Amino acid sequence: MRISVIFLASAALLATACNAEKGAANSSGPEVTAKPVPAPNNGDWSTVISKTPEGGFVMGNPNAKVKLVEFGSLTCPHCAEFEHQGGKALVDNYVKKGLVSWEFRNFVRDPFDMTATLLARCGGEASFFGLTRNLFTDQRDWVGKIQAADQAKLQGLQTMPPSQQFSTIADLAGLKQYASMRGVPRAKGEQCLANETEINKLVQMNSDAVSTYSIPGTPTFLINGTVVENTATWGLLEPKIKEALAS
């Protein structure tokens, strides 16, 4: 099974695949003058969520002028920092108004990430964004539980078949109960953790991202299909969103 490559390369992925290039924003970007787009049934665009052909989940107006794609890893500290700094502002100021659609494509970089990702995707559109954003908020807690686990248990993971590997990691991190409290029943979570089709799909998504966009690390962003360089923080990304809205 192809997922074995993740274990073989996990140490290198942990060291290199989380984007550390932050830099500084040159400006706040132009003023946003675009008018909000009314959502269907007087609703809220942030509740409009669908799965994309590329394997991601997209929130917002499908015809938004700015289509933002985030390649993110649930174990990447910089991705968690982006969520902390900009997640709410992105949704409240741009997605809810129908100006920006936000697609999140998982870019899995280690076995712990794979475990959390399988659970985050398990409930589909109904719970994906809520659970993903919660996992970023609580990243230090659940990753810390894994890091504090008995080393013999962690080493033993590599001899287990995938159906047991990710279930065991989820137990170590307390993620089964965590997910069940956020819309993914425990029995369903167990099924998703052992879903080889979904596991291989996530591995293929990584391969596609690298071959198509040369993803240097996470988070990496696309605006209207083009990689936006050196925008790992909200302070750097928001001006680019404003520029795209003003163009």
VMD Tcl script that draws the C-alpha trace (Angstrom):
set ca {
  {0.00 0.00 0.00}
  {1.33 3.42 -0.94}
  {0.78 4.93 2.48}
  {3.99 3.24 3.63}
  {5.96 6.02 1.94}
  {4.59 8.46 4.48}
  {6.16 6.53 7.32}
  {9.46 6.15 5.51}
  {9.66 9.87 4.84}
  {7.91 11.20 7.93}
  {11.02 12.56 9.65}
  {12.00 14.56 6.59}
  {8.46 15.77 6.06}
  {8.19 17.01 9.61}
  {11.41 18.94 9.16}
  {10.76 20.52 5.78}
  {7.13 20.59 4.75}
  {5.84 23.27 7.10}
  {6.42 26.66 5.51}
  {8.68 28.89 7.61}
  {8.95 31.76 5.12}
  {6.95 34.55 6.67}
  {8.46 37.86 5.69}
  {6.58 41.11 6.22}
  {3.62 42.65 4.49}
  {4.42 45.76 2.44}
  {0.94 47.22 2.79}
  {-2.56 46.42 3.90}
  {-3.68 46.33 0.28}
  {-6.32 48.48 -1.44}
  {-9.63 49.25 0.21}
  {-12.30 46.65 -0.52}
  {-15.10 48.36 -2.42}
  {-16.78 45.26 -3.85}
  {-20.36 44.88 -2.70}
  {-21.41 41.73 -0.82}
  {-23.18 39.08 -2.88}
  {-26.50 37.93 -1.37}
  {-26.46 34.28 -0.33}
  {-29.28 31.90 -1.30}
  {-32.43 32.05 0.83}
  {-31.11 35.04 2.77}
  {-28.52 32.71 4.23}
  {-24.81 32.80 4.87}
  {-22.23 31.87 2.23}
  {-20.04 30.21 4.89}
  {-22.68 27.48 5.21}
  {-22.40 26.63 1.50}
  {-19.82 23.83 1.42}
  {-19.07 21.22 -1.21}
  {-16.38 18.74 -2.16}
  {-14.17 19.57 -5.12}
  {-12.95 17.28 -7.93}
  {-9.38 17.79 -6.63}
  {-10.34 16.27 -3.28}
  {-10.65 19.45 -1.23}
  {-13.63 21.08 0.44}
  {-14.75 24.56 -0.60}
  {-16.71 27.06 1.47}
  {-18.58 30.00 0.00}
  {-19.91 31.45 -3.22}
  {-18.91 29.13 -6.10}
  {-18.93 32.15 -8.41}
  {-16.87 34.40 -6.11}
  {-14.48 36.75 -7.88}
  {-11.59 35.43 -5.79}
  {-11.14 31.70 -5.47}
  {-8.68 30.95 -2.67}
  {-7.15 27.50 -2.27}
  {-5.14 26.57 0.81}
  {-2.84 23.56 0.88}
  {-2.56 22.80 4.58}
  {-1.31 20.17 7.02}
  {-3.06 19.57 10.34}
  {0.28 19.07 12.12}
  {1.92 22.18 10.65}
  {2.38 24.92 13.29}
  {2.37 27.65 10.63}
  {-0.99 26.42 9.35}
  {-2.35 26.54 12.89}
  {-0.95 30.04 13.26}
  {-2.65 31.12 10.03}
  {-5.96 29.81 11.37}
  {-5.40 31.68 14.66}
  {-4.50 34.94 12.92}
  {-6.76 34.93 9.91}
  {-9.35 32.17 9.88}
  {-12.13 34.24 11.40}
  {-11.28 37.37 9.40}
  {-11.18 35.40 6.15}
  {-14.61 33.91 6.76}
  {-16.30 36.97 8.28}
  {-14.91 39.65 5.98}
  {-14.69 37.81 2.67}
  {-16.34 34.37 2.52}
  {-19.61 35.27 4.22}
  {-19.96 38.26 1.90}
  {-19.65 36.07 -1.20}
  {-16.48 37.83 -2.33}
  {-14.09 34.90 -1.76}
  {-14.50 31.14 -1.85}
  {-12.09 29.19 0.35}
  {-11.04 25.69 -0.59}
  {-8.92 23.65 1.80}
  {-6.92 20.81 0.26}
  {-5.20 18.51 2.70}
  {-1.47 18.16 2.12}
  {-0.60 15.26 4.42}
  {2.99 15.29 5.66}
  {3.19 12.65 8.43}
  {1.22 9.75 10.00}
  {-0.26 11.96 12.73}
  {-1.54 14.35 10.08}
  {-3.03 11.44 8.13}
  {-4.89 10.28 11.23}
  {-6.39 13.68 11.99}
  {-7.16 14.28 8.31}
  {-9.08 11.03 7.94}
  {-11.26 12.04 10.89}
  {-11.68 15.63 9.71}
  {-12.92 14.41 6.32}
  {-15.01 11.60 7.77}
  {-18.20 13.59 8.20}
  {-17.99 15.17 4.76}
  {-19.27 18.67 4.10}
  {-21.27 18.86 7.32}
  {-18.31 18.81 9.69}
  {-15.13 19.27 7.64}
  {-14.39 22.94 8.20}
  {-15.55 22.98 11.79}
  {-13.45 19.97 12.73}
  {-10.43 21.09 10.71}
  {-10.40 24.52 12.33}
  {-10.86 22.97 15.80}
  {-7.91 20.65 15.16}
  {-5.73 23.64 14.31}
  {-6.87 25.49 17.43}
  {-6.09 22.48 19.64}
  {-3.07 21.29 17.66}
  {-0.57 21.56 20.51}
  {-2.79 19.49 22.79}
  {-3.45 16.49 20.58}
  {0.01 16.44 18.96}
  {1.52 16.79 22.42}
  {-0.34 13.69 23.60}
  {1.21 11.68 20.77}
  {4.68 13.05 21.45}
  {4.32 12.17 25.13}
  {3.28 8.58 24.40}
  {5.46 5.61 25.23}
  {8.23 5.34 22.65}
  {7.77 1.61 22.30}
  {4.16 2.18 21.22}
  {5.23 4.78 18.70}
  {7.92 2.55 17.24}
  {5.45 -0.33 17.05}
  {3.23 1.68 14.74}
  {5.51 1.01 11.79}
  {4.93 -2.73 11.95}
  {1.14 -2.40 11.96}
  {-1.09 -2.45 8.89}
  {-2.59 0.96 8.08}
  {-5.99 -0.04 9.47}
  {-4.37 -0.39 12.90}
  {-1.74 2.36 12.60}
  {-4.12 5.28 12.32}
  {-6.61 3.87 14.81}
  {-3.80 3.49 17.36}
  {-2.53 7.03 16.74}
  {-6.08 8.33 17.18}
  {-6.26 6.55 20.53}
  {-2.93 8.01 21.65}
  {-4.08 11.51 20.70}
  {-7.60 11.18 22.07}
  {-8.93 12.04 18.63}
  {-11.75 9.49 18.46}
  {-13.59 11.09 21.35}
  {-12.58 14.54 20.08}
  {-14.16 13.86 16.69}
  {-17.24 12.19 18.16}
  {-17.97 15.36 20.14}
  {-17.83 17.33 16.89}
  {-20.10 15.37 14.61}
  {-18.23 12.16 13.75}
  {-19.60 9.14 15.68}
  {-16.91 6.83 17.04}
  {-17.96 3.83 14.90}
  {-17.90 5.94 11.77}
  {-14.53 7.37 12.76}
  {-13.10 3.85 13.07}
  {-14.29 3.05 9.56}
  {-12.71 6.20 8.15}
  {-9.38 5.50 9.85}
  {-9.25 2.15 8.06}
  {-10.47 3.40 4.67}
  {-7.62 2.49 2.31}
  {-9.31 4.16 -0.66}
  {-9.39 7.49 1.16}
  {-5.82 7.03 2.43}
  {-4.51 6.42 -1.07}
  {-6.53 9.36 -2.37}
  {-4.83 11.67 0.14}
  {-1.41 10.38 -0.92}
  {-2.37 11.04 -4.56}
  {-3.51 14.56 -3.63}
  {0.00 15.27 -2.34}
  {1.53 13.98 -5.55}
  {-0.86 16.05 -7.66}
  {-0.15 19.21 -5.66}
  {3.60 18.83 -6.03}
  {3.52 17.96 -9.74}
  {1.01 20.69 -10.63}
  {2.03 23.55 -8.36}
  {5.46 22.60 -6.96}
  {4.11 23.11 -3.43}
  {7.12 24.18 -1.30}
  {5.48 23.63 2.07}
  {2.40 24.39 4.09}
  {0.48 26.57 4.09}
  {0.63 27.40 0.39}
  {-2.11 29.44 -1.26}
  {-3.54 29.77 -4.75}
  {-5.54 32.80 -5.83}
  {-7.59 32.09 -8.93}
  {-5.40 29.12 -9.78}
  {-2.00 30.76 -9.34}
  {0.42 30.13 -6.47}
  {0.89 33.25 -4.36}
  {4.51 33.25 -3.22}
  {5.61 33.94 0.36}
  {2.16 34.31 1.91}
  {2.28 31.94 4.87}
  {0.60 34.45 7.20}
  {-2.69 36.29 7.10}
  {-0.84 39.62 7.15}
  {0.83 38.69 3.86}
  {-2.14 36.97 2.24}
  {-4.89 39.51 2.89}
  {-3.32 42.27 0.74}
  {-3.14 39.78 -2.14}
  {-6.83 38.97 -1.70}
  {-7.64 42.70 -1.73}
  {-5.58 43.21 -4.88}
  {-7.41 40.38 -6.61}
  {-10.78 41.85 -5.61}
  {-9.73 45.28 -6.88}
  {-8.44 44.05 -10.24}
}
mol new
graphics top color blue
foreach p $ca { graphics top sphere $p radius 0.5 }
foreach p [lrange $ca 0 end-1] q [lrange $ca 1 end] { graphics top cylinder $p $q radius 0.2 }
display resetview
